[in-house]
Amino acid sequence: MEENEQTIVPTVMDRLLNKLSWMTVEWHQQQLAATARRHATDVSEKVRDAKADSYTKGREAGDQEGYERGVEEGRREGRLLERAEQAEAARIRAQAEARRRQKEAAERARWLVDEKPIGIDGRMADEIRRDVVARTGQDARPKQWEMILSNDPATYVVAGAGSGKSTSLVLRVIALNLYRGIDRRHISVFTFTRESRRDFIAKLQKRMSQWGEDLSLDEARGIVRTFHSMVLRMARSSIDPSLPVLELLDKEKDGPVRDIDVDNLLAVGADPLSDEKDGVSTPADAAFVANEGAASDDGEQRRAPTERDRFLREAYEKAFTTDPEFATAIAAIYRRSLYQTRRSKEDVKKSLFDLVTEHDAVFSAQVEKVWREKIAPAAWPMAGITPVVEPVQLSSAKKHLFHVHGYVAELGAYVILGGAEYFKGMISGSQPLGMLVNSKRKLLAAYSEKPIVWIDTVDELAELNTLLTWQKAYLQKRVTVPMFKWIAPGDRKRKPVLDTFYELAQFVENLGLPVARTLSLAAEGAKAAGLTAPEQLLAQAVSRFWPRFESQLEERGVWTFSQLFAHFSEDRPQNFESVPTFVLGAMQHLLIDEFQDISPQIVKWVRGCQRELVKRGLGGSLTCVGDDWQSIYGWRGSSPDFFVRFKDHFPAVSHGYVKLEENFRSSDHILRCAESVLVGVPGMEWKTCEAMSEWADERTPVLVHETDDKLPYDALRKLLASEVKRTGATQDDPILVLARSARGHYELSSKSRRTAWGKAVKFMTFHAAKGLEARSVVLLQDCAYASVNPLKNFLYGHAGLGSYDAAQHAEARRLAYVGITRAMERCYWFARKEPGGALASIPMGRPFVARCDTEGNPANQVVLPL
């Protein structure tokens, strides 16, 4: 076997070796290359597999590491973002806080009182309540206590008629002084009328004595002041101790006037639409005029020339002789001064046309004959007046022709002779001649579109002659300064031209506006403002006259009260710097009564004073009491807006608001009737007063007697005598007789001094009676506004107060409300109903009102007992 095996091996080897013979180098290289390729492929696959495996593992490891690193980075960035957001939020909060503080600072800068409450806490309030009951024997009503104890630095009180506001105001002074510990030298009470000031002083002295305080009259007058008395004190303490004031010059001829003796010069006077004849032709004359003044036999007031008149005349003469434009305006006004005043067409019924046109030809000729032969034979016919024979058409709306007595070419006006008083007892046809004359005058005043000079007296005829003579001289360039009377636009009575200039300027100043610049705007924009030709002339004349008047005053070192209020105004804060703190400090705690009648000029003064006190760190408190229902002085520039929007005009950290609706004066019937005249009056916050007086259940309604023309004065005398006897009226507790004007009660007041009742009947105007009361009140004349006054509409609008005409329509109704609510038990109203008047607004079918006969007895009812 071994041998065989050894034999085989070589054989295999031999065969292999035999094959090597055909193997070449090339083939061998190919085999080596193939093997290398296989090896490379194997290696590449293994490398690829290794790479893939390592990538996967690396990625997993990298992902893990990246995740961990990302999480950490994210946390770090999140922390940074959070810090940024927190910083931004903090910045926003800081900005908001800065804005809030800035806003608070701005608001605080506007505040006119202290930023803290007054300091009347609950314990103090309880003590005051207990003491008031113990010392006076009376307790206030809950709402009155709210007013007395108000802890807000600014409080406004809506106090209805007869709500006991004066008593509450007195107790508030006691609360501030005797309990809160505020020095009386830092408390001031501003009242509106002379009567209300006297009443308040007496009540304050009486109440103080009940607390054991002896308050002298001078000290009381130093607390209970008027706006004018305080501004005078400020002026004489900071400008000149002996500073002369125009309105006081006449009084100071007998010696200096103390500031505490100066009454409110805006309180007395008359609505120019009321035909007022109270001896107070302007507010300036009112300072020391008691009640209605003295009247002449014809009811016309007479007063001696004043220093104010002298200054006005000097300025007028200088302006007329040196200012051609002013002279031209005066000449135009003078030519119009005798024109008949227009009246409402609503006053004229168709029957009046028929009556006048039927008799016109006959009675016109009859009237002229009497004038020519008896009344003024030496003056009529008059040179310069062309006779007119044929009747003329005076209205394009009516085709009726009317007889006139002449035509004046220089005036562009027809002349008609009247004078009904001259024709008493005379008949024309079947009609009383005087009645026909009056009817024609009334008709033409409403419908004539042509200027008419209506002559009723010999004096008026003489005035016409004077005018024609002056006109001729003026055209010939002969300078003579005309002094005349006229009925200014928006007025109803003839006044000296200088008085009308002064009154218009005062109206503008009361509105807080500059006179010359404002009236120049009105005159220049007359067309846009809708001014009538007379209004444009008036605005133009006063705008040129007023600077002359102010220059006259400045040359003499004389001020007016209006100038003082303008000097110490919020518009001129620098002027307060010289006012001593002991003077200004008297207004630190200020209480103002009748606030609804405040004017824009006074508001600016009050705000200026209060802001200066805050600036000096003496901010105090402000309490304003009023009733927008009793706002009746808009005709001289006042507005209830400052009371209605008290929060806007007198900013404070907090405002107290109290509404007194309980009436402790009048019967329920009187209150309901008074409220009825206000139904439909816009812009008022409605309230219903509750009758709480001893007369609350009195069943006598308000008694109304409407007349066609003249009031029944003989019957009224009997009624007054009866009421004096029934009520036991005395001089200290009189019956009130109120009229729109002194002329309205002249027939009674001029002769009543010789009657049995003496001074037990007090005659006043509606305006002057505000704040007073009487058991029985008799009202004379309706309360109505029938005018259109574009000039005052412009001025009112320029002051931001809206429409003057709209305000006056509402004010006429409020005036009636004031008149009715003076009555406690009974109220009688005798008047001729005027279109749009308050009398027409009373619902006669209601139980609180009834018609009565001329003696005051309800129609178809049992006569009232004495």
NUROTI-217303 format. One line per 2 residues: number of its first residue (from 1); their letters; for each residue x, y, z negated of C-alpha. Coordinates in pm, whole numbers, plus 50000, padded with zeros to 5 digits. Each point is the difference from the previous one (the first is absolute). Example, Ala and Ser with C-alpha at 12.3 -4.5 7.8 and 13.67 -1.06 7.14 Angstrom:
1> as> 51230 49550 49220 | 50137 50344 50066
! end
This chain:
1> me> 50000 50000 50000 | 50264 50230 49907
3> en> 50174 49918 50320 | 49684 50068 50204
5> eq> 49934 50319 49820 | 50343 50122 50067
7> ti> 49945 49921 50361 | 49671 50205 50026
9> vp> 50123 50324 49851 | 50260 50064 50255
11> tv> 49747 49929 50264 | 49767 50284 49881
13> md> 50284 50230 49966 | 50118 49898 50339
15> rl> 49666 50084 50149 | 50001 50336 49832
17> ln> 50342 50067 50112 | 49910 49892 50348
19> kl> 49730 50266 50003 | 50239 50267 49901
21> sw> 50136 49982 50339 | 49710 50175 50153
23> mt> 49963 50260 49718 | 50125 50335 50110
25> ve> 50107 50308 49810 | 49702 50195 50139
27> wh> 49755 49749 49876 | 50166 49999 49668
29> qq> 49971 50376 49979 | 49636 49983 50089
31> ql> 49938 49755 49724 | 50186 50214 49758
33> aa> 49800 50307 50107 | 49673 49813 49962
35> ta> 50102 49883 49660 | 50099 50356 49909
37> rr> 49668 50128 50121 | 49814 49745 49797
39> ha> 50209 50086 49705 | 49942 50375 50054
41> td> 49631 49939 50037 | 49995 49800 49681
43> vs> 50201 50266 49829 | 49772 50281 50134
45> ek> 49689 49819 49886 | 50148 49941 49663
47> vr> 50114 50365 49984 | 49655 50115 50113
49> da> 49835 49778 49747 | 50239 50122 49740
51> ka> 49936 50364 50101 | 49626 49952 49995
53> ds> 50015 49833 49669 | 50228 50264 49859
55> yt> 49781 50284 50149 | 49693 49853 49844
57> kg> 50174 49963 49674 | 50160 50343 50041
59> re> 49673 50158 50095 | 49829 49846 49708
61> ag> 50278 50113 49777 | 50008 50340 50171
63> dq> 49625 50036 49980 | 50012 49924 49636
65> eg> 50282 50241 49945 | 49836 50264 50227
67> ye> 49669 49956 49825 | 50161 50042 49666
69> rg> 50198 50295 50128 | 49684 50147 50171
71> ve> 49796 49958 49688 | 50261 50181 49804
73> eg> 50028 50268 50268 | 49622 50032 50015
75> rr> 49983 50031 49628 | 50262 50268 50013
77> eg> 49821 50187 50283 | 49665 49956 49827
79> rl> 50141 50149 49688 | 50131 50292 50203
81> le> 49664 50043 50179 | 49812 49981 49674
83> ra> 50226 50262 49854 | 49942 50218 50309
85> eq> 49624 49957 49977 | 50008 50080 49631
87> ae> 50206 50306 50071 | 49757 50112 50275
89> aa> 49702 49943 49773 | 50171 50197 49727
91> ri> 50074 50278 50248 | 49636 50006 50115
93> ra> 49881 50005 49640 | 50239 50282 49924
95> qa> 49878 50198 50299 | 49637 49941 49904
97> ea> 50073 50106 49644 | 50179 50308 50127
99> rr> 49705 50086 50222 | 49760 49942 49711
101> rq> 50205 50222 49773 | 50030 50260 50273
103> ke> 49625 49988 50055 | 49938 50022 49628
105> aa> 50239 50293 49979 | 49822 50170 50290
107> er> 49664 49935 49836 | 50131 50116 49666
109> ar> 50130 50315 50166 | 49646 50068 50121
111> wl> 49841 49949 49659 | 49870 50320 49849
113> vd> 49965 49868 49646 | 50191 49784 49753
115> ek> 50070 49643 50107 | 49895 49871 49658
117> pi> 49651 49975 49850 | 49894 50288 49779
119> gi> 50034 49788 49687 | 49643 49969 49873
121> dg> 50007 49640 49878 | 49718 49789 49861
123> rm> 50065 50092 49638 | 50002 50370 50080
125> ad> 49686 49966 50211 | 49813 49834 49716
127> ei> 50110 50274 49762 | 49881 50272 50239
129> rr> 49662 49830 50040 | 49949 49974 49625
131> dv> 50104 50360 49939 | 49780 50145 50274
133> va> 49692 49836 49850 | 50098 50095 49646
135> rt> 50089 50362 50076 | 49740 50093 50262
137> gq> 49717 49766 49908 | 49980 49895 50366
139> da> 50133 49713 50203 | 50105 50012 50362
141> rp> 49865 49762 50260 | 50222 49713 50125
143> kq> 50087 50174 50328 | 50071 50324 49817
145> we> 50239 49811 49774 | 50177 49868 50309
147> mi> 50061 50360 50105 | 50100 50123 49653
149> ls> 50240 49712 49934 | 50140 49940 50348
151> nd> 50361 49889 49966 | 50089 50043 50368
153> pa> 50227 50294 50078 | 49761 50105 50279
155> ty> 49625 49972 49950 | 49713 50125 50209
157> vv> 49644 50005 49877 | 49686 50015 50214
159> ag> 49765 50185 49767 | 49638 50034 50110
161> ag> 49791 50302 49906 | 49928 50017 49627
163> sg> 50225 49704 49921 | 50170 50161 49703
165> ks> 50334 50056 50173 | 50080 50320 49810
167> ts> 49953 49830 49664 | 50213 49708 50117
169> lv> 50273 50234 50126 | 50011 50176 49663
171> lr> 50036 49666 49820 | 50277 49900 50240
173> vi> 50191 50316 49905 | 49958 49903 49634
175> al> 50115 49645 50073 | 50314 50123 50177
177> nl> 50082 50266 49741 | 49894 49869 49661
179> yr> 50050 49627 50055 | 50255 49956 50277
181> gi> 50198 50285 49847 | 50041 50209 50315
183> dr> 50070 50363 49916 | 49713 50230 50098
185> rh> 50254 50218 50179 | 50037 49715 50250
187> is> 49627 49960 50067 | 49800 50210 50246
189> vf> 49637 49977 50102 | 49902 50175 50324
191> tf> 49633 50090 50030 | 49831 50152 50299
193> tr> 49745 50265 49907 | 50007 50269 49736
195> es> 49695 49847 49835 | 50149 49651 49988
197> rr> 50324 50137 49854 | 49818 50180 49721
199> df> 49793 49692 49929 | 50305 49773 49990
201> ia> 50193 50235 49770 | 49709 50012 49756
203> kl> 49965 49621 50000 | 50374 49948 49952
205> qk> 50014 50241 49705 | 49700 49831 49840
207> rm> 50138 49648 50041 | 50346 50099 49876
209> sq> 49845 50148 49687 | 49830 49665 49934
211> wg> 50351 49852 49982 | 50113 50279 49769
213> ed> 50188 50187 50275 | 49962 50379 50013
215> ls> 50030 50080 50371 | 50005 50374 50064
217> ld> 49825 50149 50301 | 50329 50098 50164
219> ea> 50146 49656 49944 | 49687 49844 50146
221> rg> 50017 50232 50301 | 50363 49901 50042
223> iv> 49892 49635 50028 | 49679 50049 50199
225> rt> 50121 50192 50301 | 49931 50075 50361
227> fh> 50229 49938 50295 | 50050 50375 50038
229> sm> 50093 50058 49638 | 50268 49729 50010
231> vl> 50157 50108 50330 | 50011 50357 49865
233> rm> 50184 49877 49692 | 50249 49814 50218
235> ar> 50057 50307 50217 | 50049 50242 49714
237> ss> 50241 49764 49827 | 50217 49937 50306
239> id> 49957 50284 50253 | 49924 50317 49805
241> ps> 49851 50044 49649 | 49791 50293 50125
243> lp> 49927 49855 50344 | 49704 50189 50151
245> vl> 49725 49786 50152 | 49759 50161 50246
247> el> 49686 49850 49852 | 50090 50134 49653
249> ld> 50113 50353 50087 | 49668 50167 49919
251> ke> 49963 49824 49667 | 50360 50069 49903
253> kd> 49951 50375 50029 | 49886 49971 49637
255> gp> 50301 49788 49904 | 50160 49666 50083
257> vr> 49772 49700 50040 | 50106 49690 49810
259> di> 50021 49687 50206 | 49761 49816 49767
261> dv> 49734 50262 50078 | 49996 49932 50374
263> dn> 49707 49798 50123 | 49982 49788 50314
265> ll> 49970 50252 50282 | 49867 49732 50233
267> av> 49712 49902 49778 | 49784 50308 50035
269> ga> 49878 50137 50329 | 49753 49890 50258
271> dp> 49962 49767 50287 | 50009 50237 50299
273> ls> 49702 49814 50145 | 49782 50078 49703
275> de> 49936 50374 50060 | 50176 50042 49665
277> kd> 49979 50337 49834 | 50173 49931 49673
279> gv> 50239 50290 49991 | 50284 49769 50094
281> st> 50071 50057 50363 | 50317 49795 49979
283> pa> 50150 49762 49745 | 50256 50268 49915
285> da> 49732 50229 49861 | 49864 49726 49780
287> af> 50262 50000 49727 | 49812 50211 49750
289> va> 49649 50026 50143 | 49747 49866 49752
291> ne> 49714 49792 50138 | 49841 50166 50305
293> ga> 50106 50362 49959 | 49780 50308 50031
295> as> 49780 50056 50300 | 49869 50318 50153
297> dd> 49631 50053 50062 | 50012 49829 50338
299> ge> 50170 49692 49859 | 50331 50099 50158
301> qr> 50302 49983 49768 | 50213 50308 49949
303> ra> 50358 49987 49880 | 50270 50258 49970
305> pt> 50299 49971 50233 | 50273 49779 49857
307> er> 50377 49990 50032 | 49953 49709 50232
309> dr> 49783 50220 50223 | 50272 50264 50005
311> fl> 50266 49754 50110 | 49769 49854 50263
313> re> 49916 50342 50139 | 50360 50115 50018
315> ay> 50100 49686 50189 | 49697 50032 50227
317> ek> 50071 50360 50092 | 50366 49927 50067
319> af> 49917 49698 50216 | 49737 50191 50198
321> tt> 50230 50294 50075 | 50313 49798 50080
323> dp> 49875 49674 50153 | 49809 50049 50329
325> ef> 49885 49637 50009 | 49854 50030 49653
327> at> 49828 50327 50091 | 49849 49839 50310
329> ai> 49866 49711 49794 | 49851 50239 49742
331> aa> 49832 50205 50271 | 49842 49686 50140
333> iy> 49885 49890 49655 | 49858 50343 49923
335> rr> 49799 49999 50323 | 49847 49669 49896
337> sl> 49948 50098 49637 | 49637 50107 50046
339> yq> 49894 49701 50206 | 49704 49812 49863
341> tr> 50099 49675 49825 | 49898 49680 50170
343> rs> 49784 49748 49818 | 49878 49647 50061
345> ke> 49739 49940 50269 | 49841 49748 49767
347> dv> 49868 50293 49798 | 49775 50112 50286
349> kk> 49674 49828 50084 | 49816 50029 50332
351> sl> 49721 50192 49830 | 50250 50275 49920
353> fd> 50074 50046 50372 | 49632 50026 50074
355> lv> 49941 50251 49721 | 50291 50230 50090
357> te> 49953 49995 50377 | 49628 50070 49965
359> hd> 50055 50318 49795 | 50353 50100 50102
361> av> 49919 50280 50244 | 49762 50175 49762
363> fs> 50186 49969 49671 | 50342 50079 50154
365> aq> 49868 50330 50127 | 49831 50062 49667
367> ve> 50324 49934 49811 | 50201 50238 50217
369> kv> 49743 50274 49955 | 50021 49974 49622
371> wr> 50380 50011 50013 | 50000 50300 50233
373> ek> 49739 50197 49809 | 50038 49897 49635
375> ia> 50290 49776 49910 | 50291 50165 50186
377> pa> 49872 50289 50213 | 50343 50164 50001
379> aw> 50186 49683 50096 | 49777 49827 50252
381> pm> 50027 50006 50301 | 50378 49983 49965
383> ag> 50269 50114 50240 | 50181 49710 50162
385> it> 49694 49774 49996 | 49821 49955 50330
387> pv> 49622 49955 49965 | 49864 49672 50138
389> ve> 49639 50011 50115 | 49942 49659 50155
391> pv> 50021 49681 49793 | 50309 49785 50050
393> ql> 50076 49630 49994 | 50231 49928 49709
395> ss> 50023 49623 50024 | 50061 49769 50293
397> ak> 49825 49722 49809 | 49680 50203 49964
399> kh> 49833 50201 50277 | 49832 50238 49756
401> lf> 50070 50370 50046 | 50047 50227 49702
403> hv> 49992 50375 49955 | 50315 50171 49875
405> hg> 50051 50363 49909 | 50332 50068 50166
407> yv> 50326 49875 50146 | 50357 50096 49904
409> ae> 50239 49942 50287 | 50311 50044 49782
411> lg> 49883 49715 49779 | 49832 49792 50267
413> ay> 49704 49968 49764 | 49629 50079 49984
415> vi> 49864 50210 49713 | 49675 49907 49825
417> lg> 49845 50206 49723 | 49857 49805 49708
419> ga> 49963 50084 49633 | 49702 49795 49886
421> ey> 50008 50172 49661 | 49898 50326 50166
423> fk> 49678 49851 50133 | 49829 49868 49689
425> gm> 49624 50024 50038 | 50020 50077 50372
427> is> 49817 49784 50257 | 50079 49933 50363
429> gs> 49693 49859 50166 | 49879 49752 49741
431> qp> 50343 49917 49854 | 50207 50166 49725
433> lg> 50264 50208 50176 | 50275 49910 49754
435> ml> 49933 49630 50049 | 50027 50039 50379
437> vn> 50332 50184 49966 | 50145 49728 49778
439> sk> 49872 49727 50231 | 50165 50161 50302
441> rk> 50328 50040 49817 | 49994 49635 49894
443> ll> 49912 49882 50350 | 50271 50201 50176
445> aa> 50263 49904 49743 | 49941 49640 50100
447> ys> 49950 50028 50377 | 50158 50315 50137
449> ek> 50314 49931 50200 | 50060 50371 50053
451> pi> 50160 50209 49722 | 49742 50193 49799
453> vw> 50052 50285 49756 | 49703 49979 49768
455> id> 49935 50318 49801 | 49809 49964 49672
457> tv> 50103 50315 49813 | 50101 50359 50059
459> de> 50346 49911 49865 | 50038 49733 50267
461> la> 49903 50249 50265 | 50265 50235 49862
463> el> 50254 49716 50014 | 49918 49948 50366
465> nt> 50054 50369 50067 | 50332 49990 49814
467> ll> 50108 49700 50205 | 49914 50169 50330
469> tw> 50183 50316 49894 | 50307 49800 49897
471> qk> 49993 49800 50323 | 50012 50319 50203
473> ay> 50296 50132 49800 | 50181 49665 50026
475> lq> 49965 49995 50378 | 50145 50352 50006
477> kr> 50305 49871 49808 | 49912 50200 49692
479> vt> 50115 49775 49716 | 49752 49967 49717
481> vp> 50010 49691 49780 | 49650 49849 49984
483> mf> 49861 49874 49670 | 49680 49804 50041
485> kw> 49795 49707 49881 | 49914 49695 50203
487> ia> 49878 49646 49971 | 50308 49788 50054
489> pg> 49973 49667 50184 | 49861 49738 49764
491> dr> 49866 50263 49758 | 49645 50123 49941
493> kr> 50047 50339 49847 | 50164 50321 50108
495> kp> 50323 50078 49821 | 50283 50250 50044
497> vl> 50230 49878 50272 | 50296 49988 49761
499> dt> 49810 49773 49762 | 49934 49756 50282
501> fy> 50369 50006 50095 | 50103 49934 49641
503> el> 49750 49718 49955 | 50115 49820 50314
505> aq> 50364 50030 49892 | 49911 49870 49654
507> fv> 49823 49703 50159 | 50312 49916 50202
509> en> 50223 50036 49693 | 49772 49781 49791
511> lg> 50046 49732 50265 | 50373 50022 49936
513> lp> 50071 50143 50346 | 50203 50306 50110
515> va> 49753 50271 50100 | 50159 50177 50298
517> rt> 50144 49692 50169 | 49685 49790 49956
519> ls> 49763 50270 50126 | 50232 50072 50292
521> la> 49972 49635 50098 | 49622 50026 49981
523> ae> 49987 50319 50210 | 50243 49872 50260
525> ga> 49825 49665 50027 | 49653 50153 49977
527> ka> 49869 49815 50303 | 50129 49663 49884
529> ag> 49873 50064 49648 | 49659 50104 50131
531> lt> 50012 50342 49833 | 49734 50256 50085
533> ap> 50107 50342 50122 | 49938 50165 49657
535> eq> 50196 49722 49828 | 50289 50042 50238
537> ll> 50002 50375 49933 | 49987 49940 49625
539> aq> 50286 49747 50005 | 50209 50227 50221
541> av> 49940 50307 49785 | 50074 49832 49667
543> sr> 50311 49825 50134 | 50143 50341 50089
545> fw> 49865 50181 49693 | 50107 49759 49727
547> pr> 50379 50042 50040 | 49946 50378 49967
549> fe> 49803 49946 49681 | 50266 49771 49853
551> sq> 50269 50254 50091 | 49807 50270 49815
553> le> 49993 49779 49692 | 50368 49908 50028
555> er> 50104 50364 50026 | 49827 50066 49667
557> gv> 50117 49675 49839 | 49643 49877 49964
559> wt> 49900 49634 50027 | 49666 49831 50055
561> fs> 49895 49685 49819 | 50002 49814 50329
563> ql> 50362 50100 50048 | 50083 49877 49651
565> fa> 49841 49662 50064 | 50187 49975 50329
567> hf> 50325 50100 49828 | 49965 49727 49736
569> se> 49901 49730 50245 | 50126 49649 50062
571> dr> 50112 50140 50336 | 50249 50227 49817
573> pq> 50140 49784 49717 | 50303 50225 49955
575> nf> 49777 50277 49860 | 49924 49794 49690
577> es> 50360 50004 49887 | 49965 50341 49836
579> vp> 49681 49911 49809 | 50085 49944 49633
581> tf> 49930 49652 49869 | 49791 50136 49713
583> vl> 49765 50153 50261 | 49988 49711 50245
585> ga> 49980 49754 49711 | 49652 50124 49918
587> mq> 49880 49794 50299 | 50173 49680 49887
589> hl> 49667 49849 49900 | 49748 50156 50234
591> li> 49623 49962 50001 | 49803 50153 50288
593> de> 49623 50041 50001 | 49782 50037 50313
595> fq> 50282 49851 50203 | 49777 49943 50303
597> di> 50012 50376 50068 | 50377 50031 50013
599> sp> 50156 50157 50310 | 50301 49880 50203
601> qi> 50201 50299 49879 | 49937 49918 49633
603> vk> 50074 49631 50062 | 50343 50093 50140
605> wv> 50063 50213 49693 | 49895 49728 49753
607> rg> 50206 49737 50181 | 50301 50230 50006
609> cq> 49975 50064 49625 | 49961 49631 49916
611> re> 50288 49894 50222 | 50227 50257 49838
613> lv> 49905 49867 49655 | 50092 49647 50108
615> kr> 50327 50132 50141 | 50078 50154 49660
617> gl> 49920 49672 49825 | 49673 50139 49863
619> gg> 49752 49793 50195 | 49672 49987 49815
621> sl> 49641 49917 50084 | 49725 50124 50225
623> tc> 49626 49969 49938 | 49766 50130 50270
625> vg> 49625 50010 49956 | 49755 50077 50277
627> dd> 49703 49898 50206 | 50005 50001 50378
629> wq> 49621 50043 49985 | 50055 50346 49851
631> si> 50264 50129 50240 | 49864 50342 50104
633> yg> 50298 50223 50079 | 50100 49880 50346
635> wr> 49899 50338 50144 | 50307 50151 49839
637> gs> 50239 49716 50091 | 49952 49734 49732
639> sp> 49955 49633 50077 | 49884 49693 49803
641> df> 50249 49790 50198 | 50269 50054 49736
643> fv> 49771 49845 49740 | 49858 49722 50218
645> rf> 50354 49895 50105 | 50162 50083 49667
647> kd> 50243 49705 50011 | 50142 50116 50332
649> hf> 50044 50363 49898 | 50127 49929 49645
651> pa> 50220 49689 50010 | 50079 49832 49669
653> vs> 50113 49664 49864 | 49636 49931 49907
655> hg> 49669 50179 50031 | 49711 49987 49759
657> yv> 49653 50025 50154 | 49684 50070 49803
659> kl> 49645 50053 50122 | 49757 50187 49773
661> ee> 49646 49934 50121 | 49797 50059 49684
663> nf> 49823 50336 50000 | 49938 50165 49662
665> rs> 49826 50311 50138 | 49711 49941 50236
667> sd> 49680 49800 50035 | 49995 49697 50225
669> hi> 49770 50182 50243 | 50245 50290 50030
671> lr> 50289 49763 50066 | 49812 49799 50261
673> ca> 49892 50317 50181 | 50356 50136 49994
675> es> 50136 49674 50140 | 49741 50001 50277
677> vl> 50147 50315 50156 | 50332 49819 50045
679> vg> 49867 49698 50186 | 50178 49976 50334
681> vp> 50279 50244 49909 | 50319 49839 50136
683> gm> 50327 49940 49820 | 49872 49961 49645
685> ew> 50043 49712 49757 | 49648 49913 49896
687> kt> 49902 49981 49637 | 49673 49992 49808
689> ce> 49991 50205 49683 | 49804 49857 49711
691> am> 49789 50246 49799 | 50101 49980 49632
693> se> 49886 50339 49866 | 49712 50083 49772
695> wa> 49813 50100 50316 | 50071 49673 50181
697> de> 49635 49890 50004 | 49850 50342 50077
699> rt> 49735 49936 50266 | 49986 50349 50151
701> pv> 50129 49976 50357 | 50213 50262 50168
703> lv> 49743 50254 50119 | 50042 50148 50347
705> he> 49821 50299 50151 | 50070 50075 50365
707> td> 49939 50351 50128 | 49959 50127 50353
709> dk> 50200 50314 49940 | 50034 50202 49680
711> lp> 50016 49834 49660 | 49699 50055 49767
713> yd> 50187 50224 49755 | 49694 50108 49800
715> al> 49906 49637 49939 | 50360 49919 49916
717> rk> 50001 50265 49728 | 49699 49832 49844
719> ll> 50168 49661 50026 | 50314 50130 49831
721> as> 49801 50157 49719 | 49816 49672 49952
723> ev> 50319 49795 49997 | 50172 50234 49753
725> kr> 49707 49960 49766 | 49977 49623 50048
727> tg> 50370 49928 49949 | 50077 50270 49746
729> at> 50283 50123 50221 | 50247 50253 49857
731> qd> 50306 50189 50121 | 50219 49719 49869
733> dp> 49777 49728 50143 | 49837 50159 50305
735> il> 49801 49883 50298 | 50205 50003 50318
737> vl> 49881 50157 50325 | 50234 49903 50283
739> ar> 50010 50129 50356 | 50233 49966 50294
741> sa> 50065 50372 49964 | 49936 50285 49758
743> rg> 49768 50137 50267 | 49791 49689 49954
745> hy> 49919 50085 49639 | 50040 50379 50019
747> el> 49624 50061 49992 | 49996 49819 49665
749> ss> 50335 50085 49845 | 49994 50374 50072
751> ks> 49674 50050 49815 | 50002 49712 49753
753> rr> 50218 50192 49755 | 49688 50197 49906
755> ta> 49778 49693 49957 | 49901 49829 49681
757> wg> 50244 49715 50041 | 50308 50228 50006
759> ka> 50317 49794 50032 | 49829 49666 49943
761> vk> 50013 49956 50379 | 50343 49990 50164
763> fm> 50028 50075 50372 | 50290 49844 50188
765> tf> 50104 49850 50329 | 50012 49624 50053
767> ha> 50379 50024 50007 | 50033 50205 49682
769> ak> 49772 49762 49806 | 50220 49698 50056
771> gl> 50078 49835 49668 | 49704 50160 49823
773> ea> 49666 49851 49897 | 49657 50115 49886
775> rs> 49680 49835 49886 | 49816 50168 50286
777> vv> 50152 50106 50333 | 49841 50193 50287
779> ll> 50166 49975 50341 | 49949 50263 50269
781> qd> 50087 49963 50370 | 50086 49689 50198
783> ca> 50353 49864 50034 | 50088 49971 50368
785> ya> 50287 50046 50242 | 49892 50092 50351
787> sv> 50315 50157 50138 | 50260 49889 50251
789> np> 50347 50120 49912 | 50266 49896 50253
791> lk> 50269 50217 49840 | 49965 49839 49659
793> nf> 49967 49661 50167 | 50341 50066 50154
795> ly> 50148 50111 49668 | 49849 49709 49806
797> gh> 50128 49755 50259 | 50343 50163 49997
799> ag> 50012 49937 49624 | 49904 49636 50053
801> lg> 49653 50035 49848 | 49785 49915 50304
803> sy> 49701 50208 50110 | 49902 50309 49804
805> da> 49645 49996 50137 | 49949 49636 49901
807> aq> 50141 50071 49654 | 49764 50297 49957
809> ha> 49692 49803 50102 | 50086 49750 49727
811> ea> 50089 50276 49754 | 49659 50168 50034
813> rr> 49838 49677 49880 | 50249 49967 49716
815> la> 49922 50356 49894 | 49634 49905 49969
817> yv> 50105 49701 49788 | 50194 50232 49770
819> gi> 49702 50235 49967 | 49747 49728 49917
821> tr> 50226 49828 49746 | 50033 50318 49792
823> am> 49649 49920 49874 | 49934 49790 49693
825> er> 49621 49974 49978 | 49842 50190 50288
827> cy> 50115 50127 50336 | 49800 50228 50234
829> wf> 50107 50076 50355 | 49853 50292 50197
831> ar> 50134 50042 50352 | 49933 50036 50367
833> ke> 50103 49675 50161 | 50293 50052 50235
835> pg> 50089 49770 50291 | 50246 49737 49884
837> ga> 49971 50123 49642 | 50002 49798 49682
839> la> 49631 50065 49933 | 49904 49803 50309
841> si> 50201 49699 49877 | 49785 49949 49690
843> pm> 49747 49715 50048 | 49682 50174 49886
845> gr> 49808 49672 49966 | 50213 49876 49711
847> pf> 49892 50029 49634 | 50302 50211 49901
849> va> 49889 50300 50213 | 49671 50180 50056
851> rc> 49875 50314 50167 | 49886 50283 49777
853> dt> 49810 50325 50034 | 50151 50347 49960
855> eg> 49973 49975 49619 | 50185 49668 49983
857> np> 49698 49775 49945 | 50006 49668 50187
859> an> 49759 50003 50293 | 49677 49808 49933
861> qv> 50116 49917 49648 | 49923 50114 49649
863> vl> 50174 50321 49897 | 50317 49924 49804
865> pl> 49973 50071 49626 | 50196 50284 49843
! end
